[in-house]
Amino acid sequence: MEYRYPAGNVFYRKLARAYPLVTRGEGIYLYDEAGKSYIDGSGGALVVGVGHGQKEILQKMMEQMGQVGYVHGTQFTTRSIEAYAEALGKILPPGLDKIYFLSGGSESIEASIKFARQYFLESGQPQRWRVVARWNSYHGNTLGALSLTGRLGARRPYLPLLINFPHFPPPYCYRCPFHLSPPGCELECAKALENVIQMEGPETISAVLLEPVGGATIGALVPPPGYLSLIKEICERYRILLIDDEVMAGMGRTGKWFAIEHWSISPDIIVLGKGMSGGYFPLSAMVTKGELIDRLKERAGGFVHGHTFSHHPVGCAVGLAVIEFIKERQLVEQCAKRGDYLLKRLEEMKSFSFVGDVRGKGLMTAIEFVKDQKTKEPFSRSQRVTERIIDESFENGLVLYPGTGFVDGVHGDMVMIGPPLIIEESEIDEIIGILKRVFSRLERDLGEGL
Ligand SMILES: Cc1ncc(COP(=O)(O)O)c(C=O)c1O
């Protein structure tokens, strides 16, 4: 049977693609019904942290389902909800310990921008509602989140539906928009935020939203030293809230529980998702400080927001099981070490003529492809370099995560490598082996003008 639209009744995400049917997952591997194995080299979309098929997670999930599978978030709480919030509260940066559970990253981004808006409304500043985000960011696909997402290709079809939020350029040192490089650049890209705030009117801005390490749109973009502290300084100067989107980079992925900790910054709101449940349940959260929530309690009596599946007892049981799993095996510390090893091995790829940049932190990494290593000229989109690498790797049993269009809204090719945090060095070697095979073939094809 072929799993491809229009066969069957599924409206797949990619309508031209045939989908293998996966019957089992174990560790970093997935197995399809034909028996073929795949290394989940991107953990889906950098979701799978604890690995596939972990019986302990299943056990805890079943226990909760056996007790109670669902209660509504306005009516009851459960031990799983309370215990998970307590466990998360212990690992979150100091002061950030009040957690609103949701079921997806976009949903939590929506909650965070609504929370910032309501906070200022209750603080007597109703004109503050606009959020500043960055170009080449990814914050989700719901309309509010997409309005903040700086991925032109995803925005284009929906522009008439989007909210007019301002954007500023990312710290993309490989292609610095100011043609500078650190440390001599004096962080012009961070200063650009202040410029945008001044032009838009600081009294209209509620929050600045950013990914501490840029993810799905631009590929594991690590900011230069001093960048995030300058952003925080600018936010404080104008009394604007800083929202830290850790949906992809959080929960140990970069070698610390939360990526922002690499730079010792304290945001006002943190958004989490993906690795919270490791993929076992749709789970996300918005985290903030009690002192901000108190403002809502005093004036309106609460946060005017909610969803049917928020504060889900089973989701929270899974989240708690995931934290325990990560702690028991010291996966955050291990991720930092494995990440260093992965990055070192990915550097070897620069011997291929089309590898422009290798970047990342921990097990959140990316390779950017270019037509010319010296000039950094991107490939023509018609060459479909990312797609060719993704498809060929898939054929060879390696799943990667693609990204295109980040150079100028059309051009730009990259893949992300973000395997489960449980990965061993020998398994990283396996990934590198497949990448080398796939890249050699592409080098040959490009040489022949294909
Ligand atoms: C940083 C970041 N924020 C938000 C989202 C949106 O999350 P979701 O796809 O769960 O809605 C993503 C998803 O890739 C993400 O990487």
The ligand as a MOL file (V3000), in Angstrom:
LIG
                    3D

  0  0  0     0  0            999 V3000
M  V30 BEGIN CTAB
M  V30 COUNTS 16 16 0 0 0
M  V30 BEGIN ATOM
M  V30 1 C 11.3640 28.2470 18.4200 0
M  V30 2 C 9.9990 27.7440 18.0650 0
M  V30 3 N 8.9230 28.3790 18.5350 0
M  V30 4 C 7.6710 27.9630 18.2660 0
M  V30 5 C 7.4650 26.8620 17.4700 0
M  V30 6 C 6.0560 26.4230 17.1580 0
M  V30 7 O 5.7990 25.2230 17.7810 0
M  V30 8 P 4.6510 24.2440 17.2440 0
M  V30 9 O 5.0780 23.7460 15.9160 0
M  V30 10 O 4.6100 23.1730 18.3150 0
M  V30 11 O 3.3930 25.0230 17.2000 0
M  V30 12 C 8.5570 26.1680 16.9530 0
M  V30 13 C 8.3700 24.9870 16.0820 0
M  V30 14 O 9.2400 24.5840 15.3450 0
M  V30 15 C 9.8580 26.6150 17.2550 0
M  V30 16 O 10.9480 26.0120 16.7720 0
M  V30 END ATOM
M  V30 BEGIN BOND
M  V30 1 1 1 2
M  V30 2 1 2 3
M  V30 3 2 2 15
M  V30 4 2 3 4
M  V30 5 1 4 5
M  V30 6 1 5 6
M  V30 7 2 5 12
M  V30 8 1 6 7
M  V30 9 1 7 8
M  V30 10 2 8 9
M  V30 11 1 8 10
M  V30 12 1 8 11
M  V30 13 1 12 13
M  V30 14 1 12 15
M  V30 15 2 13 14
M  V30 16 1 15 16
M  V30 END BOND
M  V30 END CTAB
M  END
